[in-house]
Amino acid sequence: MTSDADKQLRVSKIRDGTVIDHVTAGQALNVLAILDIDGSGGESVSIGINVPSDRLANKDIVKVEGRELSQSEVDVLSVIAPEATINIVRDYEVVDKKRVERPAEVTGIVSCPNRNCITTADEPVSTRFEVLSDGLRCAFCGTIVRDDEIGEHLAVA
């Protein structure tokens, strides 16, 4: 017989860094892309994908050792993980916890899928999208990218 304690997720605590909790299920790898974490920078990262959650049914969790997120990184994360909470950890203790808030617009992080948009031509124009309740609208051509498509159009290097 399995006890409730055996059903709990067991992921080690981090000493210092950021825990991004309540990420929309299936978006953890996009979170890593936004944060430009590809394994070459030496960060220690723990990921939970499709973890059971009381609030979201299923969620992803990303723990990044030795890194605190900037406000611009948090703003970008809010687009793909609007329910996320950001926990700043120092000396194994959560010292700051906040929910993300979706900004009014995002610039330079999502590419426009419209081939005729000025941002996809050889012009020095950064993408700019208005944040909608269920996606993003290109400020230049009006093309809408739905929430479930944003990961496909991340313009993160």
N, C-alpha and C positions, 0 to 999 in steps of 0.2 A: 504494500500500500504506500502511495506517495503522499507525503505531508505537504502542507502549504509552504513550509520552509524550503522544501526541495524544488518547488515550482518557481521560486524567486530567481530573478536574473542576478548572476554573480559576475560583476565586472569590477576590477580593482579600482580603488580610489586614486585620484591623481593628486600629487603634492601641490603643484601650482599650474594654473592654466584655465581653460574654459570648457564647460560642459554645455553643449547645445542639446536641450531636451525638447520633447514634443515636436520633433521635426515630422512633417508629413511623411507617411510611410512611403518608402521607395526613393526618397530624395537625399539620402545621406551622401551618396557619391557626388551629387550636384553641389552639396554643401562643401565637400572637399575641393571641387573644381573652383567654386567661388573664392575659397580661401587660398587658392593656388597651392594646395597640398597634393603632391604627387609621389611622395616617398623619397624625393631627392634632397629635401631640406633638413632631414634629420629629426623632424618632429615625431614624437611618440603619439600615436593616434589609436583610439579604441572606437569601434563602430558597432552599434546594434541596429539591425535592420528587421523591420516587421515585428517589433517587440510588443507584446500585449500591453494595452494602456486602458485605464478606466475612462479617461477623457476622450481619447481618439479612436478607440477600438484597437488599432495598431499604430505604432510610431517608430521612428528611427531616433537614435541617440548618437551623438558624436562627441568624443572627449579628446581634447587637444592639450597635451602636456606642454608647459612652458610658453604659452601664448595667450594673451588677452586680446579680444577682438576690438577693433576700432569701431566708432559709430557708423562709418560708411559701410564697413563689412556687415554690421548688424542690419542696416537698412536694406542691403542687397539680399541678405538671408530672409528678410521678412517677405520678400516677393515669392519665394518658393516654399517658405515654411511660416505661414502667417500665424500659426498657433505656438511657435517655438518660444522657449524660455532660455535665457542666457544666464548661466551661473558662473561667476568668477570665483576661482578657488585659489586660496593662498594657504600654504602650510596645512593642507588637507581639509580646510574649513571653507564653506561657502561664505564669502564676504560681501557679495552683491548678487542679487537675483532680480532679473527684469524680464518682462514679456516684450517681444518685438512689436513694433508699430510700423505698419506699412507707410512708406513715404508717399507724397503726392506724385513724384516722378523719379525715374531712375535713368542714369546717363552712362553710356559706355559699357554696360554689362550684358546686354542682350542684343543679338544681331536681328535686324529686320528680315523676315523671310521673303519680302517682296523684292524681286530682282530689279524692279524699276525704281526702287527707292533711292534717293540721292545718297543715303548712307552706305549703299552697296556698290556705288560707282567709285571711281578713282578720285574721289573728292575728299579733302581733309575735314570730314563732318562726322562727329561722334553721334552714335545713336542716342535718342532721347525718347522715352516712353512715359506716357501718363499711366499711372497705376489705377486700374479699375477694380471693382469688387471681385471679378472673376478672371482677370488677366491684365494685359498691357496693351495700350494703343500707341502706335508710332506717331510722334509729334509731326513728322514730315509728310507721311503718305496716308496715315489713318489705318494702316493694317493692324488688326487685332491678333495678339498672341494669347491664347487661353492658358490658364494656370497649368493644365496638364501638358502643355507643349513647351513651356519656358525652358525646361532642362535641355531640350533639343537645340535651343538657340542661344545658349550661353556664349558670350563673346569673351570669356576669360582666357587669358593666355596660359 
